[in-house]
Amino acid sequence: MKNKKKDIYSMEGVVKIEVIRDFMKKKNLSEQEFADRCRLSLKELQKVLDGRSLFEPICLLKIAHVMGVEFAGLVNE
């Protein structure tokens, strides 16, 4: 049986982490406060901000919604 983790792509370089961090800084939000607004656990948000961890795409959709931007605005082409 194949190990499924080997078949999953890394999220490194996919998410525009600096855009999310700039938003958090501008709004003076801690990671916990921002996670609460996004209705994410702190661990889920940290996976997104880590840039190397795998996370559910819905997490990024929730972040985009709270930031008032399109999903495409948070991913690199």
N, C-alpha and C positions, 0 to 999 in steps of 0.2 A: 504494500500500500504506500502511495506517495505521501510525503510530508507536505501538507497544504501550504505551510509558510513559505516554502521555496517557490510556489507558484504565484505568490502575491508580490506585487511591485512595491518598492519603497516609496514613501511619500516625500523623500528628501528633495528639496528644490521645487516642489509642486505648489506649495502654499506661500502666498506673500505675507510672511510672518511679520515683517516690518510694518505693514499697513495695519495689522491688528494691534500690534504693540503701540503704534503711534496713536491709534484711536483710544486705547486704554489710557495712555499718558495724557492725551488732550482732555479726556473726561475724568481724569484723576481717579481711575478705578484700579483696585487691586485685582489680582488674578481671581480671587474668590468672589469678589463683587461682580466681576464681568461674567464669570461662570454662572452665577446666580441669575443674572439678567438673561443669559442665553439659555437658561434651564438645562445646563450641563453640570456634571460633577466636576470638581476641580481637577480630578485625574484625567477626564476626557479633554478638558481645555488644555491641560499641560501636554497631552499627547499631540495636539494640533500645534502648539507653540514650540514643541521640541523639534519639529521638522523632520525627524527621522523615524518616528513611531507611526505605526499604522493606526488609523482611526476610522470610524464610520463616517461616510460622506455627509450624513444628516447633521453631524456636528458642525461642519463648515456652513451648511445651509442655515442653521440656527444663528451662528455668528454673523453671517451676512445680513440676516433679517434684523438683528439688534443694531447692527451698524448702519442699516439703511442703504446697503449697497447690493448690487447684483452678485450672484455667486461667481460669475466670471471675473469680477473685480478682485477676487481674493486668490485666484489661481494664475500661475504663470502659463504662458502659451507654449 
